[in-house]
Amino acid sequence: MIDLDDVDRQVLALLAKDGRRSYTDLAKDTGLSTSAVHQRVRRLEQRGAITGFGATLDPREVGLPLTAFVSITPIDPAAPDDAPERLAHLEAIEACHSVAGDESYILKVRVTDPAELESLLQDIRTAAAVRTRTTVVLSTPWEGRTRPPS
């Protein structure tokens, strides 16, 4: 964890809300000069506090209306714990989280329809030698919140 001062936290919170915010707007909001804000953002990137900028897509609008969480458990508990590497090639997997509990990982997946989900589950089982338990998302009131740094 890197050491952040109050201005770093303010810059990060502003960028978390709007990653396209200009350096000029960041400067106005923080009371710094535009060049000072630019240097801070660059330093935060170099130190790993900012890992990238990207567009947030509406999955329904881009043809991926079905979201599911897939919990995976190795068939052989003595097998190497390499499921993330074995599954990295499956583009329908949006996130892979190592978890405590009965399962080893929980995957967030987005697909076009139930048939594609069924096919993806088979691909996951085959690629990683795991059992799966799937929870289909009915609706998403909100997601993607970024907690401001404390």
N, C-alpha and C positions, 0 to 999 in steps of 0.2 A: 504494500500500500504506500502510495506516495504522499508526501506532506503537502497539503493544500492550504493556502491562506483564504481569507474571506472573499477576496476579489476573484481568485481562481474558482471558488465554489459558485460565485455569482455568474461568471462567464460560462461555466459548465451547465448551470441550471438554465440559463438563457438559450444556449445551444441545444440542450436536450428538448426544449419546447419547440424550437425552430432552428434546425440545422442550417437553414439558408440565410439566417440573419446576417446582415452585412457587418463588416468591421466598423463602419461608421455608426450603425445603430448600437452595436455592442459598446462602442466608446461612449455614446450618449447615455446609455443605461448604467454604465459602471463609473463614469466620471473620469475615465482615462482618455489619453489621446488615441487616435486611430492606430498609429504605429505601435504604441504600447500594447494595445489589445491584440494586434496582429502577432507581436512577439510572444505574448502570453499563450495565445492559441497554438502557435507553432511549438512552444515549449511543452504545453500540455499534450500535444501529439507525440513529441519526441519521448516524453516520460511515460506514455502509454495510458494516460487518463482519457484521451480521445483516441478511439481506435478506428474511426472512419465516419464518413457521412454518406447517407443514402436516401433514396426515396421510399416512402411507405406506400405500399400498393394495397388497393382494396381487392382481396382475394376473389370476391364474387365477380367483380368487373373484369378480372383477367382470366376468368374461366376456371377458378379453383374454389368452388363454393363449399366443398365438404372438408371440414377440419376434424381431425381425430387425434387422440392421445393414445399411443401404443406403448404399453409397459412390456419390457422384455426381461426374461429370465433365462440364463443358460440351461440347456438340457443337461449338460455335464458340468456340475459345479467346479470340477477340478480343471476344466479347460482354461486356457489363457483368457484374460479379460481384455479382449481386443475387438469387442463388438463395434465401438465407434469407428475404428479403422475399416472394418469389414462392411460397414453400412454407408460410409462417406460418399460412395458413388451414386447412391439413390437420391436423386434430386427432389423427390417429393417429401423427403424428410427435411423439415425447416429447422428443427432444433433437436439436440440430443443432450439430456441432462442425466448425470450420474446421481442416483438417489439412495437414501437409506430406507430400509424396509425389505419386503419380500422380493421386490424386483430389483434389477441391477441398474436399469436405465429407463427413462421415459422419453419417448420420441414425440415430437409434435409434427404431424404430417398434414399436407393439404393436397387434395386430389379432385378430379372432375366429378366422380360419381361413385356409388357403391361398388361397381365392378372394378374400377381402378383401385379402390381401397383393398378389395379382396386380392387382387393381383399383387399389390404392394406388400400385403401381409405375407403372402407366399414368398416373395423375394426376400423379405426380412428374415423369415424363418430359415430359408435356405442359405443365405449369405452368412448369417451369424450363428447358426445352430442354436436357436433360442425358441422358447415358447413365448407366445404373445397374449396379451389381454388388452382389448381395445375399447375405448370410450369415445363415442361419436359426439361431437359438439352440436347442439341444437341451435344455439344462438350465441353471439358474443356481444354483450352489452358494451364492453370496452376491453382494450388490450393495448400493449405497447407503451404503458406508462414508464417513464424513467424517473426514478426517485432522485430528487436533488441531492447532491453530496452533502454530508453532514460534517 
